[in-house]
Amino acid sequence: MNNDFTNGSILPKLLKFMLPVLFAMFLQAMYGAVDLLVVGQFASNIDVSAVSTGSQIMATLTNLIVSFSMGITIVVGQKIGQKRFDDAAQTIGTGLVIFAATGVVFTAVSMIGAGFLAGLMQAPAEAFDLTVSYTRICGAGFLIITAYNLLGSIFRGFGDSRTPLIAVGIACLFNIIGDLLFVSVFHLGASGAALATILAQLISVVISLFIIRRTKFPFTFRRSHLRIERGNAVSIVRVGLPVALQDFLVGISFLVMLAIVNRIGVSASAGVGVAEKVCAFIMLVPGAFMQSMSAFVAQNYGAGFRDRAVKSLKISIAISAVFGTAMFLLTFFHGDLLAGIFSGNSETITDAWSYLKAYAIDCLLTCFLFCFTGYYNGIGKTTFVMIQGICGAFLVRIPVAFLMQKIGNGSIFLIGLAIPCSTVLQIVLCFGAYIYYKKRNISSGV
C-alpha cells in the first residue's frame, strides 16, 4: 500500500504513481462529460445551459473541498516520509471530522442558496429554473461528494493512487448508467443528470469503504483517531486553507467569465459549457502531474531529500510539455470535432471552438504552471501558491475578460484569451519564487 518515493529512480516511480492519477482524472472528466454529452444528445439546449452553469457552480464548491483536502495529502505525505505512521493516522482522523462538518455546511449553502447562485451567475432566463434544480439536487448530496473526494486525497497522501482510480471508475460507470436512464429514458433533462451524479458517487463511496476494510495500511487506524487533535488540525488548515482559498477565488474568476458569456445568450452559454468539458480532457496530463507532484515532493521534502524534489519538478515539466504541445495542435485546429462530441447544435459547436482556441494556447503554458503548483504545494509553500493564483485571477483574468467583452464585439475567443494571459503572469511569479528561494538557500527544497 505504501509507496516510498524517497529512493530509486525518479521517473519510473513518478510515472507509476502518476498514471493511475491520470486515469482517475480521465474517468473524472468522463464523469462530468457524460452529463453534458447525454443531455446534449437527448435534451434541449436549455438543459445544456443549465448543466453548464449548474455544474460550474458545483465545481467551484467541490474544488474547495478538494483543495482544502490537499492539506491532508501533503501533511500525511510528509509524515509518511518521516516514518511517523501513527501521526499520519491521527492526521487522517482529524481530517475526517473537519470535513464531515464542512460537508454539512456546504449542503446548506448549495440547497438554500441555489437561486441566489444561479442569479449571481446570470443564468439565462430560459434556463434559470433548471439551473436552480440541478444545483439543489447536487447540493443535497454534498456529504457524499465530500466523502468521495476526501478518500482520494487520503490515499494519495501515503502513495496509493490505485484506490482513488477504482473509486472514480465505479462512479463513472454508474453515472453513465444513471444518465442514460434518467435523461434518455425518463426524459428528466438537467435534473436527471444531477440525480445520476449523486447516486453514482454514493455507490462509489459504499464500495470504496468495503475495499478499505480489506486493505492493509502502513498504520493502524482506530476509532480513537476520530477526533480533532489541535496540532494536526492546525497543520491541515495551515497547508490546505491557502490552497482552498486560491482555488475558490480562481473558481470565482471563471464563474465571472461564464457570467460574462451568459449575457451573450443561451447558445454562447451552452458553447462555453461544452468547451469546459473538452478542457477537462486536454488539461489531463498537467493536472495529473500537479496532483502527483504534491504527494511525491511532500515525501521527499519530509525526508530531507530536497534535490530529489527539484529533479522530479524538472522531469515533470519536460514530459508535460510534450503532451501540452500535442493538445494545442489538436484543440486549436480541430476543436470543432471535439466540441461536436458533446453537442449536435452547429451554433453551439462554433461558440465552443472559439473558446477552445484560447484554451489551446493555455495548453502550452500549463505544463509549467501546474508542475510548479504541485511542487510548491508539496514543500508546503501553499501561501505562495495562493498569492500567485489570486494575482492571475484578479489582476489579469477578470480585467482582461471584461475588457474583451467591451471591445471584442461579443467574441468568445477574445474573452477566452483572458485565461492564457493570466497563466503567463502566474508562471513569471513561479519562476521568480524559484530563483528567490534558490538564492537565499532557505528551506524550500530548491
N, C-alpha and C positions, 0 to 999 in steps of 0.2 A: 504494500500500500504506500509506504513512504518512499519517495524518490529523492535521493541525495544528489543535489545539484552542485555540491561543493568540490567534487573531484571528477576526474576523467575528462575526455574530450568535450568541449563546449557544444559544438554544432550537433552531434548525434543526440546528446541529452536534451538540448533545446528543442530540436525538431521532434523528438519523441514525446515531449510534453506539449509542444505547440500544435501538432497535428490533430490530436483529439479536441483541443480547444477550437481549432479551425473548423473541424467537422461539426462541433457543437454549435458554433456561431452560424455555420451554414444552415443547420437544421432550425436554429432560432430564427434566422432570416426567412427560411421557408415557412416557418410557423406564422410569422406576420404576413408574409406574402400570400399565403393561401387564402387568408381572409379577403384580401383585395382581389385576388385572382378569381375566386368563386363569385364574389359579389359583382365584379366587373362583367362576368360572363352570364350570370343568371338573375341579376337585379338591375336597377336603373342607375343612371349617372348620379342621381341624388343620393342613392345609397353609397356609391363610391365616395362622394364628397363627405358624407357623414363618417364613414370608416376612416377616411384620410384625416379629417380634423380630430375625431374622437380618439383614434389610435395615437395621434401626435400628443394629445393631452395625457393619455395614459402612459405613453412612453416617457414623457417628462417626469411624471410622478414615479414611475417604476425605476427610472435611471437614478433617482435619488436614493432608493433602496439599494440598488446595485452598487452605486458609487460609495455610499456610506459603508456597505459591507466590505469594501476594499480594505477598510481598516482591519477587519478580521483576517483577510487574506495575508496582508503584509505583516501584522503582528504575530500571527500564528507561524508564518513562514520564517520570520526572524528567530522565533523561539525554537522552531524545529532545527534551524541551522546551528543554534547554540546548544542543541540536545536537551533542552528544558521541556520535556514532553508533558509533565504534569501541569506546568504553567500554560502550555498550549491548550490543554483540556479546560482549564479554568477560564481562559480567554473565550473559548467557544461557548461555555455555559453562560458567561456574562453576555456575550453577543446575542444568544438566543432570547434571553429575557428582554434585552433592549429592543430587539427587532420585533418581538411579539407586540410590545406596546406601540411601536411605530406603525405596524400594520393596522392596528385598531384605529389610530388617528387618521391614517390615510384613507381608510374605508369611509369614515365620516366625511372627510373633505371631498372625496370624489363623488359620493352619493348626494350629499346635501348641496354641494356647490356645483353640480353638473351644469345647471342652467347658466350660472354666472360665468363658468369657464368657457362654455360654448359662446356666450355673448362676448367675452373678452377676446376670443379667437375670431370674432366677426364671422362666425359660420354663416354661409348663405341662408337667406330666409327660408328657401325651399327645403333645406336640409337641416334646419335648426333642431326641430323636434327629434329627428332620428339621431342627430349627434348627441343630444342630451340622453336619449335612451341608451345608446351604445356606451356612453361614459358611465352611466349609473349601473348598468349590468356588469361591466368590468370592475367597477369600484366595489360592488357587493362582494367580490371575491378577492379583495386586496390582501387578506391574510394568506390566501393560497398563493398569490403572486409573490408575497414576501418570502414564504417558506420555500417556494420553488427556486427563487434566485439566491437565497441565503445558503441553501445546501451546496450549491455550486461554488460559492465563494469560500466556504469552509474547506471543502475538499481540495480546491486548488492551492489553499494555503499550505497544506502538507504534501503537495506534489502529485496529487491524484487528479488527473484531468479526464479519466475514463468514466468515472461515475457520473459527473455532470453531463457527459456526452450521452450516456444511457438515458438519463432523465429527460434531456431535450428530445432525444429520438422518440421516446414514448409519448411525450407531449405532442410532438409534430404529427405522429401517426394518428392519434385520436383527434387532433384538431382538424386534420383533413377529413376524417370520417364525419365529425360533427358539422363542419362547414357544408359538406355535400348534403347531409341530412337536413339541417335546419334552413339552409339557403335555397338549394336547388329542389328539394322535395317539399318542404313545408313552406317555402317562399317567405321566410321571416326577414330577409334582407339584412341590413346592418345589425339589427338586434340579434338575429340568428348567429351572425359571425361572432358577436361578443359572447353569446352564451356558449358557443363551441370552444372559445378560447379558455374560459374559466373552467369548464368541465374537463377539458384536456389536461390543464395544469393540475387539477385536483387528482385525477387518475395518476398522473406522473408522480406527484408527491407521495401518494399512498404506496405505489410500487417502489419508489426510491427508499422510503422508510423501511420497507421489507428487505430490500437489498442491504441497507445499512446494518440491520440486525444480524446479518450473516457475514459481515465484513470484519476483518481483523485490522484494528487501528494500531498506530505506533504508540498508543497510550490507552489507558482505561478510563472511559468516560462514565461518571457516576451521577446519580440524581443530585448529590450534594454540590455538584458543579453548577447546577441551575440556579444561580443567584448572582446578583450584581456585586462583583468584587471591585472595590474602588480603583485600585491600581490598574486593573485590566480595562475597566470602563474608561478611565482617563486615556489610556493608550489607544483604544479603539476610536474614541472621539477625536483625539489629537490628530490621528492619522487619517481617519475616514471622513471627518466633517469638512475639511478643506476640499477634498475630492468631491464630496456630495454637493457642497455649495457651488463649486466651479461647474460641475455638470448641470446643476439646476439652473444656474444663470445662463450657461451656454444654451441649455434647452429652451430657456425663455427667449433667447435671441432667435432661435429657429422658429419658435411659436410666433414671434413678431413678424418674421419673414413670411410665414404662412398666412398670417392675418393680412399682411400687405397684398399677397396674391389673392386671398379670398375676396378682396374688394373688387378684383377684376371680374369675377364671375364663377359660376359652377364649373365650367369646363377647365378653367385655369386651376381651380382648387383641386379638381379630380386629377389633372395632369401632374401637379406637384406631388399629390399623394402617390400616384403611380411611380414618379421619379424617385421618391424617397424609398419605396420598396426596392427598386432596382439598385439604389445606392447601398442598401443593406448588404447586397451581394458584392458589389465592386470594391467595397471597403473591407472585405472579409480578412484578407491577409494582414494588412497593417493593424487591424483591430485585434487579430489573434496574437500578433507579436506584442501588442501593448499589454494584453492580459497576461501573456506568458512571461514577459519581462518582469512584471511586478513580482510574481512568485519566484522566478529564477534569481533575480537580483536580490530579493529580500533574504533568501537563504545564504547567499554568498556574502552579502553585507553583514548579516548577523554573525557569520563565521569569521569575519575579518578579511575575506578574500576580495578586496576592492578592485584589484587589477583584473581579476576574472570577470567581475561585473561589467567593467568597461569593455572588455573584449566581446562579451555577449551583446552589448549595445551595438558595436560596430558590425558584428556579424548579422544581427537582425536588420539593421538598416540596409545592408547590401542585398540581402535576399528580398526584403520587402520592396526595394526599388525596382527590381526586375519585374515583379508582378504589377507594381504600380504603373509602369510603362505600358505593359500589355493591356491593362484595364483602361488606360487613357485612350489608346488606339481603338479598342472595341467600342467604348462608350461614346466617344466624340464622333466617330464616323458611322456607327451602326446603332446609335441609341434608339432609333425608331423601332428596330427589330426587338430590342429588349423591352421597350415600353409596350409593344404590341402583344407581349405575352400576358399582360395584365388587363388589357382593355382592347375592345374591338372598335371603339369610337375614334374616328380619324382625327377629330379636333383635339381630343384628349391626348392622343399619341403625339401629335405635333407639339402641344404645350409641354408634354413630359420631356421630349427630346431637347427642346430649347433649354430647359432647366438642367438636363443631364450633361449638356455640353460644358456648362460651368463646373459641374461636379467632376467631369473628366479631367479638367485642369487640376483640380484638387487632388486627384489620384497621384499626380507626380510629386506632390508635396507631403502628403500624409505619411509616406514611408519614413520621413524624418521625424515629423511631429509625434506620431503615435508611439514610435520606439523610444523617443526621448521621454514622453509622458510615462510610459511603463517603467523606464529606468529611474526617473526621479521619484515615482511612487514607491518603487522597491527600496530605495535608500532612505525613504521617509521624508523627502522634501516635498510633501504634498501641499504645503502652503505656497511654494513657488509655482507648482502646477496650477493651483487655484488662481494665482495672480496672472499668470500668462494666459490662462483660458478666459478670464474676465476681461483682460485687456483686448484680446482678439475679438470677443463678442461685442463689447460696448464701445470700444474706440474705433473699430473698423466695421464689423459685420452689420450691425444695425444702422449706423450712419450711412454706409455705402448703399444698403438696401433702400433706405428712404430716398437717398439722392437719385438712385437709378429709377425709382418709381416716378420721381418728379420730371426727370429729363429723358427717360427711356421710352416714353410713349407706350407704356404697357408691355415692354419687352421682358419676358420671363427670364431670358438668358442674361440680360444685364442685371436684373435683380439677383440672379443666382451667382453672379461674379463676386458678390459680397463674401461668399464662402472661401474661395481661394485667397482673396485679398487678406482676410483675417488670418488664414493659416500662415501666410508669409510673415506677418508680424510675430506670430507665436514661435515660428522657427527661429527667427532672429533672436528672440528673447531666450530660447532654449540654448542656442549656441553661445550667447553671451554669458549665461549662467554657467555653462560648462567651462568656459575659459576663466571665469571668475573663481570658481571653486578650485580649478586646477592650479592657478597661480598662487592661491593662498594656502593650498595644501590642507584644507580643513576636512573634517570627517564627512566627506560626501561620496567617497568611492571613486573620485576621478583623480 
